[in-house]
Amino acid sequence: MSLVQRSLFDKIAAEGVHLAIWSSVMSVGGGLGEIFVNHDARMNIAGDHAIVQLIEAHKRSKVLTNLMLLVSGVSGALAYQQTKDKYWLIGSAGLPYCALVENPVAEQLKFLTLDAKSEKAKSLLNSWGTIQLGKLALAVGGATVFYCYTGQINNETKLEEVLKSDLKSEGFLPYAKLIAWLTQELNGFYSIGEFVQDINSINDISNFLLELGGFLRDYGCPYQNLVNSENRLNDRISRLQLLDFLCTEIQAAKMNKCLKRDIITNGTDDTTNKKQYESNEARDLKALLVALGFPRPPDGITAEQICTKVYGKVSELLKTLSPNYLGRPLLKINMSEKQWSQIHKINKILYDDYKTRRELLLKRLDVTIQSFKWADRLKDKTDEISNAFMSKRKALTAEPNVRIEDILAAREDLCHMEKTCGTKEIASTRSKLHKILIPKVPDRGGRTTELQAPPPEMPSYQRGGSAGGARRGGGGQQHQYQEQR
């Protein structure tokens, strides 16, 4: 089978679940109409007329019935191929039932003469009704089983069963499939390159747990019991914790995506020019009022009045949320005026320090770009380089954007530092150099604790023991040096 044929078969097999459910539901509807409407009417008329009507109705519905049975059987087999769940084979039970039970009775109805006794006609009609009831029971059973065993968590009862199921049992598979789908959705939003593969068998649960641990580690999950523990997802609480974390992350991702789309579509040159003349405080206050749904304040209102109204509105909204909705703050104590004064001094020192660092880095950047213009082959592209660089350079400023107010807004999630070698961090800095594997190099030493003093270039001199050497102009010392050598 070629790759194209296999891909097409996989797509058709993926739709087997939906086809099996809908065909079963339609079979149930058709069976209910046949039993409680058509057949009930036949039983209240003369036997010979009922037989004629039944034969004509069977001819009209035979094609549709066989088509529905064929769709139900094939889709049930495809769903079993996709999910490896034996309950989907119930969708194929209608085919042998129709061939071995329904068709023989239909053949007897064809050869029944119109002058037959009414008792025989009534008996055949009763047999036909019983057969239709069996067919309806198969359709109802198939639809019920399909609804309960689709592998989807569609109600609280099903969720509770999955949360309490054993890790190595079939009941855990719907939960694993849901978690895999959530990780794939997050990968689609952030393109982190890591997600959990779908599993269709309990033999794949070990690989599922390994992939899940790697994904949570690279994504930056704050729950260490889910990231590093070997017994992750063994209890109900940890499964609910993981489900809550992934669902809230997807909600945040969707909100962030919508927010970025609104900024891109609604941003214009006029609004950009206006924002350049707004102070940081005015811009933040305006964004706060818009987020809280306040109308435009009148011209005569003071900043104190605005802050009072904002405080009341935020207090009302916080009462409707759970206690830890915004996370716990890093600063859990009330600072005195003296402490705030010290914080301002510390902030001033750090501000000046990082401003100097940023000025140095920006100067290095400017000099580096300037050196590119010295090349002979780039002299004709000086203006092009300047325009391309200055469009990005204008957004880089030497002043740090960290303020005192950030201390009050900081939450405990800032304590979770992302590894620089993690997938999330290197996603924006990945280049061809990362594909080059550097082998293990030999240890070249160089540690200060292992250094030894070098040997002396010349031996140390000693004081002579006789005066004769001194009278010969230092000959004694030369003789002593030769003896030492």
C-alpha positions, 0 to 999 in steps of 0.5 A: 500500500502506497503512502497516499493510499495509507493516508487516505485509509487513515482519514476514512478510518478516523471518520468511522467513529462518527459514521458508526454512531450516526448510522446506529442512531438512524437505524434506531429511528427507522426501527421505531417507525417500522414497529410502532407505526407501520407494523401496528397499522398492518396488524389492524387490517385484513391478513391478505391486504396486510401481506400485500402492503408488507411486501410492497413496503419491504421492496421499497425499504430493502435498498435503504435498509441494506445500505444502512446496515452496510454503512453501520458494519463498515464504519464499525469495522473502521472504528475498531481499526482506529481505536482497537476497541472491541465494542465497535464490532457491534456495528457489524452485527446487523449484517449477519442478522439481516442475511440469516434471519430477516431475509428468509422470512421476507422470502416466505412473504413473497410466495404466500398466496393471497387466498391464504388463511388469515391465521397464517398471514397473522402468524407471519406478520407476528414473526415479522414484528418479532424480527423487527424488534430484534433488529431494533434491539441491535440498533439500540444496543449498538447506539448505546454502546457506541455512546458509552464507549467512544473513548470520550469523557462526555459527562461527570460520571464518565470523568469520575470513572476515568479518574478512579481507574487503574493506570494500566487498565482500559479505563485509563485510555480515555483520560490519556487520549484527552491529555494527548489532545490537550498537549497537541493543542498547546503545541499548535498555539506556541509551536514548542515542538513537544507534545504527547502522541495518541495511544490506543492500547494499554501497552503504550501507557509507559511511553505516554508517561515518559512523553508527558514528563518531557512535555511538562518539563519543557513547557514549564509546569510548576507542579513538581509531582507531575514533572519529576515524580515516577508515580505521576497520575497514580491517584485521582488528585494528580489527574485532576491537577494535570487536567486543570493545568492543561485546560487553563493553559489552553484558555490562556493561549486562546485569550492571548491569541485573540488579544494579539489579533485585535491589536494587529487588526485595530492598530493604526498609524494615528493611534500609534502616534497618539500613544507616543505622547502618552505617559506610562501612567496614563497609558496603563490607567487607560488600559485598566479602565477599558479592561474593567468596562468603564466609560470614558471619564469626564474631564473634571474627575481626579486621579484619586476618584478614578482609583477609588472606583477602580478599587471598588470594581476590582474588589467586586470582581475578585469576590466572584473568583476562586481564592488562588485565581490570580496566584499568591503574591511574592510580597506577602507583608505590608512595607513601612515607609522606611522600607519603601524608601530603602527599596527605592534606593535599591531600585535606583542603584540597580536602575543605574547599573542596568542602564549602564550595561544596556548602554554598553550593549547598545554601543557595541551593537552600533559599532558592530553594524557600523563596521559592516559598512567598511567592507568594499562590497557593501559600500553601495548598500550603506543606506539599505543597511542603515534603514533596516537597522534603524527600524529595529534600533529605535525600539531599543532603549537604554532605560530598563522597564522594571518599576517599583510597581512590579513588586506588588504585581509579582506572583509566585510563578516568577520563581519558576525559572525556565532552563536555557536549554529547554525547548521553549527557550531555544525555540526563538534562538535555534539555528543551524549551529545547534545541529552540530554535535560537539564530541567530548573533548579531553580535560586540559586542566587549567584549574587554579587549585591544581597549578604547581609552581614552575621549576627554577630556571637557575639554582639558588646561590649560597654564601661562600665558606672561605675568603679565598674565593672572594680574593679572586673576584668571585671565583669561589662562588663560580667554583661553588656553582659548578660543584652544585651543577 
